[in-house]
Each structure stands twice: as C-alpha cells, then as structure tokens.
Amino acid sequence: MHLYNLTLQRATGITHAVHGNFSGSKMQEILVSRGKSLELLRPDPNTGKVHTLYTVEVFGIVRSLMAFRLTGGTKDYIVVGSDSGRIVILEYIPAKNVLEKVHQETFGKSGCRRIVPGQHLAIDPKGRAVMIGAIEKQKLVYIMNRDAEARLTISSPLEAHKSNTLVYHTVGVDVGFENPMFACLEIDYEEADTDPSGEAAHKTQQTLTFYELDLGLNHVVRKYSEPLEEHANFLVSVPGGNDGPSGVLICSENYLTYKNLGDQHDIRCPIPRRRNDLDDPERGMIFVCSATHKTKSMFFFLAQTEQGDIFKITLETDEDMVTEIKLKYFDTVPVAVAMCVLKTGFLFVAADYLYQIAHLGDDDDEPEFSSAMPLEEGDTFFFAPRPLRNLVLVDELDSLSPILACQVADLGKQLLSPHLVEVF
C-alpha cells in the first residue's frame, strides 16, 4: 500500500521559473515551480495568453531549477534540485504530454540539509556540465554527454568540496568551448567560528571563487579566489566565446561590479535610486533577480531591484575587454523571484504576470547611467519612476498569494488588540 496526500487546490505561488525549447519545436515554453509541483506554460505568440500544458506533483520541495541544452541539440532538458538528496534530469515528451525522468542520481540523505547539495544549481552555457551545491561545504559536478544513440548520459559526480564554507550563489561562466568553469559566492567562516571575541567574524569577507572542470583529467580545481569589497547576493553570467567578453556581474548592496579573469580590470557602477524616495535613504539597494537576452549581434540584461524597478544593463567593450557598464531605467513591475525574456518579445515576470516588450528603451529620453561618470565615493545616481512605457501587460495568472506587505499595527483604542495590516 502506498499513501500520499493531495490538496484540494494546488499551490499558486511561484518559487522558480526557467524557459527553453522543452518540446523540441521552435516555440519556447516556461517551466515554473510552485513549491511542490512543476507546471509547464506556453504563451500564445499572437495573443500573449499563457496556457498550461502540463502540471505534475513532485511530492517534495523543489529547491532549484535550471534548463540546459547539449551542444548541437534541438531541445532543452530540465535539472531539478530538491529535498530528495538526488539530482534529477527531466525531458518533456510532447507526444505523451509528460515530463519523463531521464536520469536520477543519489548523492545524499533526504531533507533540506545544510551540507546536502540541492540548494544551488549552475549549468555550463554549452550544456557540458552541471554543478549542484549545498548551502555549506559540498559541491558536486556532473559531466553531460551523448551516447552512440544520441541519448543523454551523465557521469559520476566529481567533488569540489570546501570545508567551513557557506555558499550564497553559483553560476556557470561562459568560456566558449574551453574547460567548463563555475563562479561561486562564498564565505569562509573557519576563523570566525573559533574566535570568541567576534572580531574575526566582523572582518570576514565574502569571496568570489572560480572552479574549473578539467575535461581531460576529470577533475575539479579551485582556479582563482578573490575577496569582495561589498557583500553580494547573486551573480549574473555574461555571454562569452564568440558572443561576448565572458565573466560575471556581481550584484551587491548599492553596487554592480563586472569581474573576469586575466588582465580585465574591475568595472563598478552604483545602483540608481529613486528620487524623493519615501523609503529609508540609508538602507542599501540590491538586485533580486535578472534575465539575459542574447542574439547573434548583441546582448543585454534586465535586472530588478527589491522595489520592483527594472534596469536595462549593457556592457561597452573594446577588443573583448569591458570598459564600461551602462544602466538605464526600463520600467517598474511587481517584485519577482525570476524573470524570463522570450524570443517572441515577451517578458515573464514570476510574480504571476506576462508582459510584452514594446520598446527596448533605446530611443527614449530616459537618462542613461554609466560607470564612467564621475561620482564621489558613496554617492549614487537618481531616477524618477513612472508608469509603464516599454512594457505592456498582456496576461495575468491567478494566484492565491498576492500579499505584498504585512505589518502589525495598533489601530486605536476602539480595537483592543493589535491587528495585521496587509497590502494586496
């Protein structure tokens, strides 16, 4: 006998969102995680309305989700990190309308544990390797390949562990067809853990660490590590090879920094703030999610702050060396956990909204901010938020979790006990 439980209504809050050609056709789909279920969505290219193709309960907690494509392939696969202690690779079969399990590799105990991988996922942009990491210490790298019948194969795990280390974020670095490389935001707490005075903890710096997978030796090495000036919360991979300069964008409190290996100098730009903002002016500003759009001739990033403001980020290059970061206010939408830019010109905001990109913001009178502009240390740029100009709302998904803010307040003597005030 097997027992399981299902709720009368499925969860509607989105925790992760990725996009790709999962059906193998030219149409792009969006795969969202709603905590304990996966849902495959397809926007209509003509009307923009989002239709659900397939929904499945996973009977667990989806902790991370990524899409990848093998070099020369025609469809994307899905990598899932969960509380099962396993890495699972899924493939969507349109003829059966199911997500089939291609591979399932066990590496640890079940449950959301600190040292069991599953919280962080990173994919080599060429689809050759995947890194799955835990909050602390453990990181595993799997090599992806094809067999003689063109079926996906997965190697045994290669360890990239580092004791006494907390991991904040992991991305795959686009290095073309050189050895796959991954970048991690880490903190080494060994000294802080043994210092009772707390001084070592105060001086501990976050580091950006690059891990390289040597395909010839089947070995993972820590290639380079560098301490960061500001505390960062996530990384954005920059297109490389023939498409761009490679490297990563480091999103930290109040600043956006470009870093790369070699002779490249760090390029640093403040994150613009709202003019006459009602929020605490002393509070730092961070980016919470981003999306990358790449074509054969150009690429740009859309990054959203915790206030919902989206900025378009472009990089100026000179012979594969980045010389300048440019930011331009794009639009303001509800704060999302993820964003996806589709080839059909739609922007999926994982706060249950789908927008159509009407303009790229290149020809308007909105000021453009640059890392080359002279600023005193600690100063920043200011912009004025406005109604939507570059985006057009085309569809909205039903959700049972639209609460944006909640605060306990004393509403006066007439009400004896404090009440919860919620903003929808």
HELIX and SHEET records of a PDB file:
HELIX    1   1 GLU A  190  THR A  194  1                                   5    
HELIX    2   2 GLU A  199  LYS A  203  1                                   5    
SHEET    1   A 4 HIS A  16  GLY A  20  0                                        
SHEET    2   A 4 GLU A  29  SER A  33 -1                                        
SHEET    3   A 4 SER A  37  PRO A  43 -1                                        
SHEET    4   A 4 VAL A  50  GLU A  57 -1                                        
SHEET    1   B 4 VAL A  62  PHE A  68  0                                        
SHEET    2   B 4 TYR A  77  SER A  82 -1                                        
SHEET    3   B 4 ARG A  86  ILE A  93 -1                                        
SHEET    4   B 4 VAL A  98  THR A 106 -1                                        
SHEET    1   C 4 HIS A 120  ILE A 123  0                                        
SHEET    2   C 4 ALA A 129  GLY A 133 -1                                        
SHEET    3   C 4 LYS A 139  ARG A 146 -1                                        
SHEET    4   C 4 LEU A 152  ILE A 154 -1                                        
SHEET    1   D 4 HIS A 120  ILE A 123  0                                        
SHEET    2   D 4 ALA A 129  GLY A 133 -1                                        
SHEET    3   D 4 LYS A 139  ARG A 146 -1                                        
SHEET    4   D 4 LEU A 158  GLU A 159 -1                                        
SHEET    1   E 4 THR A 165  VAL A 173  0                                        
SHEET    2   E 4 MET A 181  ASP A 188 -1                                        
SHEET    3   E 4 GLN A 206  ASP A 214 -1                                        
SHEET    4   E 4 HIS A 219  PRO A 227 -1                                        
SHEET    1   F 4 ALA A 232  SER A 237  0                                        
SHEET    2   F 4 VAL A 248  SER A 252 -1                                        
SHEET    3   F 4 TYR A 255  LYS A 259 -1                                        
SHEET    4   F 4 ILE A 267  PRO A 270 -1                                        
SHEET    1   G 2 ARG A 273  ARG A 274  0                                        
SHEET    2   G 2 PHE A 382  PHE A 383  1                                        
SHEET    1   H 5 PHE A 287  LYS A 294  0                                        
SHEET    2   H 5 PHE A 299  THR A 305 -1                                        
SHEET    3   H 5 ASP A 309  ASP A 318 -1                                        
SHEET    4   H 5 MET A 321  THR A 332 -1                                        
SHEET    5   H 5 GLU A 368  SER A 370 -1                                        
SHEET    1   I 4 MET A 339  VAL A 341  0                                        
SHEET    2   I 4 PHE A 346  VAL A 349 -1                                        
SHEET    3   I 4 TYR A 353  ILE A 357 -1                                        
SHEET    4   I 4 LEU A 391  GLU A 396 -1                                        
SHEET    1   J 2 ALA A 405  ALA A 409  0                                        
SHEET    2   J 2 HIS A 419  VAL A 423 -1                                        
END                                                                             
